[in-house]
Amino acid sequence: MKQFYHFILKEFYHIFRDRKTLLILLGMPMAQIIIFGFALSNEVKNAHITIVNQSNGAASVQLVQKIESSKYFELYNQSTQTADIEKMFKRGAIKVALVIPSDFDKTILAQNNARLQIIADATDPNVATTLTAYLSIIVADFQKEINQPNTIPYTIDLETRMMYNPQLKGAYNFVPGVMAMVLLLVCTMMTSLTVVREKELGNMEILLASPVNPLIIILAKAVPYLLLSIINIITILLLSYFVLDVPINGSLTLLFAVSILFILVSLSLGLLISSVTDSQKSAMFISLIVMFLPTVMFSGFIFPIENMPLPLRTISNIIPAKWYFIIVKSVMIKGLGFNLIWKEVLILTGMMLFFFAMAIKKFKIRLS
Amino acid sequence: MEKYHSEQASIVVSSVSKSYTSGKTVVKALDNISFEVEKGSLFGLIGPDGAGKTTLFRILTSLLLFDKGKALVDGFDVISGYKEIRKRIGYMPGRFSLYADLTVQENLNFFASIFETTIDENYDLIKGIYAQIEPFKNRRAGKLSGGMKQKLALSCALIHRPSVLFLDEPTTGVDAVSRKEFWDMLKGLKNEGITILVSTPYMDEANLCDKVALIQSGSILNIDTPHNITHTFSKTIYRIKGRDMQALLLQARQWDFAEQVYPFGEYHHAVIRQQSTELHFPEGVEASRIHPGIEDVFIDLMRNHDQ
């Protein structure tokens, strides 16, 4: 026990004396939450639009005003020439254009049948789809307004309710994602690096020539990063609750418990990487390319897994972050209890035991 | 664990071979090496860089497996008895391997704890060495000078009172004064009954060992006491001096009675061919016959080994 205590003490010395790394470790989650919360977002707001109004009647002006007042669009330039649209697209000045033909006001009153054209810059298909959908909704809304005096014989009123996230905030999705990412970075990459550093600097040579049990070497490396990661979870939760208004609907204790489970999975993975690599370079490479990228891609945090072809969906099952992401969303956002997430918890526990057993098994008791 | 009964020898190496594959070529690091180190003696392993000294140290400290042969340390087989060996050896690798970001005292404390002992318990053993760096005990190990680093590393290797001490090139990169101090410390440790195996590329340090082995390209060329090594050497050596030493060296290498000439401090040493009866040194060359030193023997052995 005394051995173990001194080992952990030594790890803390290493961590606290490397101020820059410590600052990165503790600052990274804050930076990520702030970047994802305010800078990076797939919500489309204030998209530049141009409206080519060739009609200029009462109805068309009313429609233009309605679009202008929407928070999704910002009127870039009014024009009456359709030829200008392409120029503006080419300059990248606008994302979408609406053409109101000259007969719009006339036909809408006389024939009950008017036409509009939406032209969108589809270089980013997601943005184009979102913007055309927003425009269609505004137009449909407008149609309802001008129809008010008359009753249309058959109408279906759609009542949509966005469960768990009524305001459709991106933060509800990325906070769990950032938690998975930060924990994986801190635990997997940092632990693998610190063990491999001892191999590179030759410290391991003395440790191996001593009677210390490899289990102690490995566990002592993990403990400080477990504590650091718990601090990181607290920072992320505080920031997301107070700054981004993301609720914590489920049990906080359960959330912490599953987070610690995920930390243990990541730590075991880091230790496994350090057991099979000999240089910091390869440990870094494996952590980043083999672990970090798949986590970003296959956890469901940026790209929905449901849309992936079957082979990729199958691969996503071996990514620990996918399961953690599901659990955090269930507990934090949906407020579910343990009875509904036990399957994911079981999978993570299995992964942890497997990685840890492999890390111990692969630990080399000799050099090379 | 079966303990082999070998009363006198603390280290037994018999026919150990080890080769590495680097790329497609197989490098023989150790080629059929055998020797024994008596309990409580100071054994020197002398050889140039790349001779296989570090490989041998790693094998004996149970850190490396080998292809053929058998090696015992303190009666235990280095492969099957590695756990026992790791309890009783002290090892100081050639490269400074303590924690540079920990202070002197933290390093010593840490190594004491991993051997499940305390500084106080064995303080008397390391006192002579540690006392010299104790004034700097709160300094980070990475900020120490080369000589002080070596003293700290030696203190850490000794903190659990090992029965066998392995020192891989402890004096490489250390100034002359510290080197001398270091060897004095080793003598003190020997008197405590600790067996010491030390390697060095400096031949002048051979005289300070009880017994030395000259190792080159993975083979042992000679093992004996320094006294026997010089006294069994049959060749005649002259030391020569001239005004222009560089020109003299080139000139002397053309003499038909000289087998080999090499610079040696402020003189050159000339090994005389055995059949030569008359030696004609040119005018202005100061020449005198000397007793061969251990370096002369090694230079001769290495030259013959190379051929």
Interface residues (C-beta under 8 A of the other chain):
Chain A: K2 Q3 Y5 H6 F7 L9 K10 Y13 H14 R17 D18 L201 G202 N203 E205 I206 L207 L208 A209 S210 P211 V212 I365 R366 L367 S368
Chain B: R58 T61 S62 L63 L64 L65 Y82 K83 R86 K87 I89 Y91 P93 R95 F96 S97 L98 Y99 A100 D101 L102 E106 N109 F110 F111 S113 I114 F115 E116 C156
